[in-house]
Amino acid sequence: MVAALAAGWLLLAAAACAQRDQDFYDFKAVNIRGKLVSLEKYRGSVSLVVNVASECGFTDQHYRALQQLQRDLGPHHFNVLAFPCNQFGQQEPNSNKEIESFARRTYSVSFPMFSKITVTGTGAHPAFKYLIQTSGKEPTWNFWKYLVAPDGKVIEAWDPTVSVEEIRPQITALVRKLILKKREDL
C-alpha cells in the first residue's frame, strides 16, 4: 500500500515537472473578422506584437515600417501581430471592419490583425497581461512593440518613441538565428 502511494506521488510529481511554463502562444484571440484564433499557429516563428491605432501621431510611421518588416521577413519565419486598441487618447474609435479597411487600403497591410482589445488594466486581454508580466513593461500609449521568440517567450519590449527601424536589427538577427536552427535540424 505504501509503495503504491509513493509510486502515485512520484507520477504526480513527474507530471507537474513535465508541464512547461505558459507562454504567449498558449493564448487565443479573436481576429479582425471575428474568428477565434489560437496564437499557437505562430509558434516556431518570431512575432512582433503591437497595439495599433488608426488616428495616432505614430500611425503612419509605424504602419509603413511594420508592413515593410512583414514584407521583408514574413510570413514563414516572422509575423507582425497587430492588436487595435482605443485605450490611449481614444485614437482607435472605429469598428473592426473599418480598422481593417483603413489598414489594408492605406498601408497594404498583409500581417495578421486582431479585434480591438484592451491592453492594460483589469480588462486587459490575457495575452497582453502575459506580455506585461514577463517583460515588466506596460503600454502607456499606442504602438508598444513586444518581440516574442519562436518558443513564445518575450525577448524585449519598446515604447512608441522607439522606431521599427531602430529595432529591426534585433528582429532580423532573431529570424536569422531561427532559419539557421531550422537548417541544422534538417
N, C-alpha and C positions, 0 to 999 in steps of 0.2 A: 504494500500500500504506500509506504513512504517513498519507495523507488518510483512508483507511478506518479506520485505528486511531484517529486523532484524532476522527473522527465517532463511533466506538463509545464512546470515553471521554466525549465530550460527552453522548451519550444516557444513559449510566450516571449521570453527574453530575446531569443533569436529573431522572432518575427518583428519585435519592436525595433531591434537594431537594423533589420533589413529595410525598414521604411526609410525612404530618403526624405530630406527636408523639402518643404514646399518651395516652389519657385514660380516665376512669372508665368510660365507656360502651363501651369496647373489650373489657371483661371479660365472662365468663359466670359464672352462679351457679345453684345448684340451688334451686328454690323450696321452700316448706314442704311441698309434696306430692310432692317428688321429681323434678320435671321440670326439665331443664336449660333455663335461660333466658338469652338474650343480653341484657345490660344495654343494648344498642344500642336496644332498644324504648323506652327512656326518653330517648333523645337528643332534643333540642329542647324538653325540659321542665326545670324546676327540680326538683332532688331534695334531700331531706334524708335522708342515710344515717345510721342509728342502730344501735348494737349494744345490743339489748334483753335483758332478763332478767325472769323472772316473779316472783322472790322477793326483790327488792331493795327497799331503802327508797325508792328513786326510782321504782319501778314505777308506782304508782297515779298520781302527779302527771304523769309523763311520758306514759304511755299515754293518759290522758284528754286532755292537751294535744295530743299528736301526732294523735289521732283528730279532734279539733276542727279542727286545721290542715288535715288531709286533707279534711274535710267542707267547709271554707270555701274552700279554694284548688284542690283537685284535682277530677278526675284528668287534665284535658286539658292543664293548664299546670304542674302540680305533683304530686309524689308523695313521701310518706314511704316509704323503703325500709328495712324492718326486718330485721336480721340477729341472731337469737338467739345468745348466746354464754355459755358456762359457765366462762370463764377467771377471773372475778373473784368470789371468795367462794363459788364453786360455787352461784351463785344462779339457774342455769338448768339444773337437773338433769333436766328432763322430756324426753320424746321429742318429735319434731317434731309429731306428731299431737296430743299433749297441750298443747303450746305454742300451736298454732293454735286448739284448742278453748278454752283459757283466754282468749286474747286476743279472740276473736270473741264468746264468751259474756259475759265480764266487761266488755269495753270497746267492743263492737260494731265492732271493728277492720275497716276496709274497705281499708286500704292494703296494698300488696304485702309479703308476708313470705317470707323465705328460710329454708333449712335451717340448723340450728345449725352455726356455724363457729368457728374460732379467729381472733382479730383481731390478735394480736400474737405476736412470736417467729418462730422458723423455720417453724412450721407455719401461719402466718397465711395467710388467703385472699389471693390475688393482688390483688383489688380493694382490700382494706384495706391491703396493702403500698403500693399506689399512693397511697391517701388519706394515709397516714402520711408517705410520702416527699415528696409535693408540699406538704403543709400544714406539715410539720415538727412535727406534734403526734400523739403516740401514745396510744391509750387506756390509762388506768391503772385504769379501773373501768367499770361498766355505764353505758349511756346517753350515750356520747360521740356528738356530732352533727357531721356534716360537710355543709356546704352546697355543692352541686355545681351549677354553671351549666349552661344548655342545651347548651353545647359540651363538657361533660364535665370542665371544669377546676374544681378546688377553690377556692372563694371564701374560706371560713373554717371553723374547727372550734372546738367548745366542749366543755368537760367537763360532767359531770352536775350540777354545782352551779349552772350557768347554766340557767335555766328556758327552756322553749319560748316562754313569753310574752315573755321578755326579747329573744329573737332574732326574734320574729315580724315586727317592723317591717322588718328587713333582708330577710327571706324575701319578704314582701309587696311590697317595693319591687322586688326582682328579678323576681318574677312579673309585676308591673305593667309593667316595662320590656319583658319578653318579649311580653306581649299587645300593647303599643303597636307594637313592631317587626313583629309579625305583621300588624297592621292596615296599617302602612305598606307592607309587601311585597305587599299585595293589589292 
